[in-house]
Amino acid sequence: MLSSYVVWRLRHAWLPYIFCDENLDQTRTKRNPVISATPNEHVAHKKFQNAKVKFKINTNDKNTKNQEDEHQVESFQTLLSNLATICKNDCRIASERNITFDKITLPTKFQETLLNDIQAITHTQST
């Protein structure tokens, strides 16, 4: 049950980045539940036109204003696969003392945006 809730929250947070109808709640009340659902124009444009979505890059540098970049619209599973490329490497220095340390790969700008969206979800839940 908990994992289903987490997926539901992530899908809502990442609506602009995935092939999904962003106005699904409004269209559900208007459409006939017996007839097969068809994607609306916005979803069809995302899917068939290889749409790119703009996202803001948050920088900590006070001299630089927030910038925008583009990323290809993907499926939910592809976004998760994209985030899965961030990993922790156990590094070891070959010496007499066997020094070890962990190094986490740096996320891309788009991965940072996705992680910030997740952080925003957890922040709103805790307040």
PyRosetta script that sets phi, psi and omega in degrees:
from pyrosetta import init, pose_from_sequence

init()
pose = pose_from_sequence("MLSSYVVWRLRHAWLPYIFCDENLDQTRTKRNPVISATPNEHVAHKKFQNAKVKFKINTNDKNTKNQEDEHQVESFQTLLSNLATICKNDCRIASERNITFDKITLPTKFQETLLNDIQAITHTQST")
pose.set_psi(1, -41.3)
pose.set_omega(1, -178.7)
pose.set_phi(2, -64.9)
pose.set_psi(2, -41.6)
pose.set_omega(2, -179.7)
pose.set_phi(3, -65.6)
pose.set_psi(3, -35.7)
pose.set_omega(3, 177.0)
pose.set_phi(4, -64.7)
pose.set_psi(4, -39.0)
pose.set_omega(4, 178.2)
pose.set_phi(5, -66.1)
pose.set_psi(5, -41.6)
pose.set_omega(5, 179.5)
pose.set_phi(6, -63.0)
pose.set_psi(6, -44.4)
pose.set_omega(6, 178.4)
pose.set_phi(7, -62.0)
pose.set_psi(7, -42.0)
pose.set_omega(7, 179.4)
pose.set_phi(8, -60.8)
pose.set_psi(8, -44.9)
pose.set_omega(8, 179.1)
pose.set_phi(9, -64.2)
pose.set_psi(9, -41.7)
pose.set_omega(9, 179.5)
pose.set_phi(10, -65.6)
pose.set_psi(10, -42.5)
pose.set_omega(10, 178.3)
pose.set_phi(11, -59.9)
pose.set_psi(11, -40.1)
pose.set_omega(11, 178.4)
pose.set_phi(12, -69.9)
pose.set_psi(12, -36.2)
pose.set_omega(12, 179.3)
pose.set_phi(13, -70.3)
pose.set_psi(13, -33.0)
pose.set_omega(13, -175.9)
pose.set_phi(14, -102.5)
pose.set_psi(14, 19.0)
pose.set_omega(14, -179.2)
pose.set_phi(15, -50.5)
pose.set_psi(15, -43.4)
pose.set_omega(15, -179.0)
pose.set_phi(16, -66.2)
pose.set_psi(16, -20.5)
pose.set_omega(16, -173.5)
pose.set_phi(17, -97.7)
pose.set_psi(17, -6.0)
pose.set_omega(17, -176.2)
pose.set_phi(18, -121.4)
pose.set_psi(18, 162.6)
pose.set_omega(18, 175.7)
pose.set_phi(19, -75.0)
pose.set_psi(19, 88.2)
pose.set_omega(19, -177.8)
pose.set_phi(20, -154.3)
pose.set_psi(20, 148.9)
pose.set_omega(20, 177.4)
pose.set_phi(21, -75.4)
pose.set_psi(21, 117.3)
pose.set_omega(21, -177.5)
pose.set_phi(22, -74.7)
pose.set_psi(22, -18.2)
pose.set_omega(22, 180.0)
pose.set_phi(23, -111.0)
pose.set_psi(23, 34.9)
pose.set_omega(23, -174.6)
pose.set_phi(24, -62.9)
pose.set_psi(24, -38.9)
pose.set_omega(24, -178.6)
pose.set_phi(25, -62.5)
pose.set_psi(25, -37.5)
pose.set_omega(25, 179.7)
pose.set_phi(26, -74.2)
pose.set_psi(26, -38.5)
pose.set_omega(26, -177.4)
pose.set_phi(27, -75.3)
pose.set_psi(27, -23.7)
pose.set_omega(27, 178.7)
pose.set_phi(28, -61.7)
pose.set_psi(28, -36.5)
pose.set_omega(28, -178.1)
pose.set_phi(29, -74.3)
pose.set_psi(29, -22.5)
pose.set_omega(29, -175.7)
pose.set_phi(30, -94.9)
pose.set_psi(30, -25.6)
pose.set_omega(30, -173.6)
pose.set_phi(31, -88.9)
pose.set_psi(31, 159.9)
pose.set_omega(31, 179.4)
pose.set_phi(32, -79.6)
pose.set_psi(32, 123.2)
pose.set_omega(32, -177.2)
pose.set_phi(33, -71.7)
pose.set_psi(33, -14.2)
pose.set_omega(33, -178.7)
pose.set_phi(34, -84.1)
pose.set_psi(34, -34.8)
pose.set_omega(34, -178.8)
pose.set_phi(35, -79.3)
pose.set_psi(35, 144.2)
pose.set_omega(35, 178.6)
pose.set_phi(36, -60.3)
pose.set_psi(36, 139.0)
pose.set_omega(36, -179.8)
pose.set_phi(37, -75.1)
pose.set_psi(37, 139.6)
pose.set_omega(37, 175.3)
pose.set_phi(38, -119.5)
pose.set_psi(38, 146.0)
pose.set_omega(38, -179.6)
pose.set_phi(39, -67.0)
pose.set_psi(39, 143.2)
pose.set_omega(39, 177.7)
pose.set_phi(40, -77.9)
pose.set_psi(40, 179.2)
pose.set_omega(40, -175.6)
pose.set_phi(41, -60.6)
pose.set_psi(41, -40.2)
pose.set_omega(41, -177.5)
pose.set_phi(42, -63.7)
pose.set_psi(42, -44.8)
pose.set_omega(42, 179.3)
pose.set_phi(43, -67.7)
pose.set_psi(43, -41.1)
pose.set_omega(43, 179.2)
pose.set_phi(44, -62.5)
pose.set_psi(44, -39.0)
pose.set_omega(44, 177.6)
pose.set_phi(45, -64.2)
pose.set_psi(45, -43.7)
pose.set_omega(45, 178.6)
pose.set_phi(46, -59.3)
pose.set_psi(46, -44.2)
pose.set_omega(46, -172.1)
pose.set_phi(47, -78.6)
pose.set_psi(47, -46.6)
pose.set_omega(47, -169.7)
pose.set_phi(48, -95.4)
pose.set_psi(48, -15.3)
pose.set_omega(48, -179.6)
pose.set_phi(49, -101.4)
pose.set_psi(49, 12.1)
pose.set_omega(49, -177.0)
pose.set_phi(50, 49.3)
pose.set_psi(50, 52.6)
pose.set_omega(50, -175.2)
pose.set_phi(51, -65.0)
pose.set_psi(51, 150.4)
pose.set_omega(51, 174.2)
pose.set_phi(52, -116.8)
pose.set_psi(52, 142.9)
pose.set_omega(52, -179.7)
pose.set_phi(53, -108.6)
pose.set_psi(53, 141.3)
pose.set_omega(53, 177.7)
pose.set_phi(54, -89.0)
pose.set_psi(54, 139.9)
pose.set_omega(54, 176.1)
pose.set_phi(55, -136.5)
pose.set_psi(55, 153.0)
pose.set_omega(55, -177.8)
pose.set_phi(56, -88.0)
pose.set_psi(56, 139.4)
pose.set_omega(56, 175.8)
pose.set_phi(57, -100.3)
pose.set_psi(57, 115.5)
pose.set_omega(57, 178.2)
pose.set_phi(58, -86.8)
pose.set_psi(58, 120.9)
pose.set_omega(58, 178.2)
pose.set_phi(59, -110.9)
pose.set_psi(59, 145.3)
pose.set_omega(59, 178.2)
pose.set_phi(60, -85.9)
pose.set_psi(60, -8.6)
pose.set_omega(60, -179.3)
pose.set_phi(61, -75.4)
pose.set_psi(61, 125.5)
pose.set_omega(61, -177.5)
pose.set_phi(62, -71.8)
pose.set_psi(62, -23.7)
pose.set_omega(62, -178.6)
pose.set_phi(63, -77.9)
pose.set_psi(63, -22.5)
pose.set_omega(63, -178.2)
pose.set_phi(64, -103.7)
pose.set_psi(64, 135.0)
pose.set_omega(64, 176.4)
pose.set_phi(65, -81.0)
pose.set_psi(65, 163.4)
pose.set_omega(65, 177.0)
pose.set_phi(66, -62.3)
pose.set_psi(66, 133.2)
pose.set_omega(66, -177.0)
pose.set_phi(67, -108.0)
pose.set_psi(67, 168.2)
pose.set_omega(67, 176.0)
pose.set_phi(68, -119.6)
pose.set_psi(68, 151.2)
pose.set_omega(68, 176.4)
pose.set_phi(69, -140.8)
pose.set_psi(69, 171.6)
pose.set_omega(69, 179.3)
pose.set_phi(70, -119.3)
pose.set_psi(70, 150.9)
pose.set_omega(70, 176.0)
pose.set_phi(71, -145.0)
pose.set_psi(71, 146.8)
pose.set_omega(71, -179.7)
pose.set_phi(72, -64.8)
pose.set_psi(72, 136.4)
pose.set_omega(72, 175.6)
pose.set_phi(73, -69.7)
pose.set_psi(73, 136.4)
pose.set_omega(73, -174.2)
pose.set_phi(74, -132.1)
pose.set_psi(74, 178.9)
pose.set_omega(74, 173.1)
pose.set_phi(75, -84.9)
pose.set_psi(75, 167.1)
pose.set_omega(75, -179.7)
pose.set_phi(76, -62.7)
pose.set_psi(76, -43.0)
pose.set_omega(76, 179.9)
pose.set_phi(77, -63.2)
pose.set_psi(77, -36.1)
pose.set_omega(77, 179.2)
pose.set_phi(78, -67.8)
pose.set_psi(78, -37.6)
pose.set_omega(78, 176.3)
pose.set_phi(79, -62.4)
pose.set_psi(79, -42.3)
pose.set_omega(79, 177.9)
pose.set_phi(80, -64.5)
pose.set_psi(80, -39.3)
pose.set_omega(80, 177.3)
pose.set_phi(81, -64.6)
pose.set_psi(81, -37.3)
pose.set_omega(81, 177.7)
pose.set_phi(82, -61.8)
pose.set_psi(82, -45.1)
pose.set_omega(82, 178.7)
pose.set_phi(83, -68.3)
pose.set_psi(83, -26.5)
pose.set_omega(83, -179.2)
pose.set_phi(84, -68.9)
pose.set_psi(84, -11.7)
pose.set_omega(84, 178.4)
pose.set_phi(85, -77.0)
pose.set_psi(85, -12.2)
pose.set_omega(85, 173.3)
pose.set_phi(86, -78.9)
pose.set_psi(86, 122.1)
pose.set_omega(86, -175.9)
pose.set_phi(87, -140.2)
pose.set_psi(87, 162.8)
pose.set_omega(87, 177.4)
pose.set_phi(88, -104.1)
pose.set_psi(88, 124.2)
pose.set_omega(88, 179.0)
pose.set_phi(89, -104.1)
pose.set_psi(89, 131.3)
pose.set_omega(89, 173.9)
pose.set_phi(90, -88.3)
pose.set_psi(90, 113.1)
pose.set_omega(90, -177.5)
pose.set_phi(91, -105.1)
pose.set_psi(91, 145.0)
pose.set_omega(91, -179.7)
pose.set_phi(92, -134.4)
pose.set_psi(92, 130.8)
pose.set_omega(92, 177.1)
pose.set_phi(93, -93.2)
pose.set_psi(93, 124.9)
pose.set_omega(93, -179.3)
pose.set_phi(94, -74.8)
pose.set_psi(94, 101.1)
pose.set_omega(94, 176.8)
pose.set_phi(95, -151.1)
pose.set_psi(95, -176.0)
pose.set_omega(95, -179.8)
pose.set_phi(96, -69.1)
pose.set_psi(96, -27.7)
pose.set_omega(96, -174.9)
pose.set_phi(97, -92.7)
pose.set_psi(97, -4.9)
pose.set_omega(97, -178.4)
pose.set_phi(98, 50.8)
pose.set_psi(98, 61.8)
pose.set_omega(98, -180.0)
pose.set_phi(99, -76.2)
pose.set_psi(99, 130.1)
pose.set_omega(99, 178.1)
pose.set_phi(100, -125.9)
pose.set_psi(100, 151.9)
pose.set_omega(100, 175.4)
pose.set_phi(101, -155.5)
pose.set_psi(101, 160.1)
pose.set_omega(101, 179.1)
pose.set_phi(102, -101.8)
pose.set_psi(102, 139.8)
pose.set_omega(102, 176.7)
pose.set_phi(103, -130.1)
pose.set_psi(103, 124.0)
pose.set_omega(103, 178.6)
pose.set_phi(104, -98.1)
pose.set_psi(104, 133.4)
pose.set_omega(104, -179.8)
pose.set_phi(105, -65.5)
pose.set_psi(105, 146.5)
pose.set_omega(105, -179.7)
pose.set_phi(106, -75.9)
pose.set_psi(106, 132.1)
pose.set_omega(106, 177.9)
pose.set_phi(107, -73.8)
pose.set_psi(107, 152.4)
pose.set_omega(107, 174.2)
pose.set_phi(108, -72.3)
pose.set_psi(108, 173.1)
pose.set_omega(108, 179.5)
pose.set_phi(109, -61.3)
pose.set_psi(109, -40.6)
pose.set_omega(109, -179.6)
pose.set_phi(110, -68.8)
pose.set_psi(110, -40.3)
pose.set_omega(110, 177.1)
pose.set_phi(111, -62.9)
pose.set_psi(111, -37.5)
pose.set_omega(111, 175.9)
pose.set_phi(112, -61.6)
pose.set_psi(112, -39.5)
pose.set_omega(112, 178.3)
pose.set_phi(113, -63.4)
pose.set_psi(113, -44.4)
pose.set_omega(113, 178.9)
pose.set_phi(114, -63.2)
pose.set_psi(114, -42.5)
pose.set_omega(114, 179.5)
pose.set_phi(115, -66.4)
pose.set_psi(115, -36.0)
pose.set_omega(115, 176.4)
pose.set_phi(116, -65.2)
pose.set_psi(116, -36.2)
pose.set_omega(116, 176.3)
pose.set_phi(117, -64.2)
pose.set_psi(117, -39.5)
pose.set_omega(117, 177.0)
pose.set_phi(118, -65.2)
pose.set_psi(118, -42.4)
pose.set_omega(118, 179.5)
pose.set_phi(119, -63.5)
pose.set_psi(119, -36.4)
pose.set_omega(119, 177.7)
pose.set_phi(120, -64.6)
pose.set_psi(120, -36.9)
pose.set_omega(120, 177.6)
pose.set_phi(121, -63.3)
pose.set_psi(121, -48.7)
pose.set_omega(121, -177.3)
pose.set_phi(122, -67.6)
pose.set_psi(122, -31.4)
pose.set_omega(122, 179.0)
pose.set_phi(123, -69.9)
pose.set_psi(123, -40.1)
pose.set_omega(123, 179.5)
pose.set_phi(124, -69.9)
pose.set_psi(124, -29.7)
pose.set_omega(124, 178.6)
pose.set_phi(125, -71.7)
pose.set_psi(125, -33.0)
pose.set_omega(125, -175.6)
pose.set_phi(126, -82.0)
pose.set_psi(126, -17.6)
pose.set_omega(126, -178.7)
pose.set_phi(127, -91.4)
pose.dump_pdb("model.pdb")
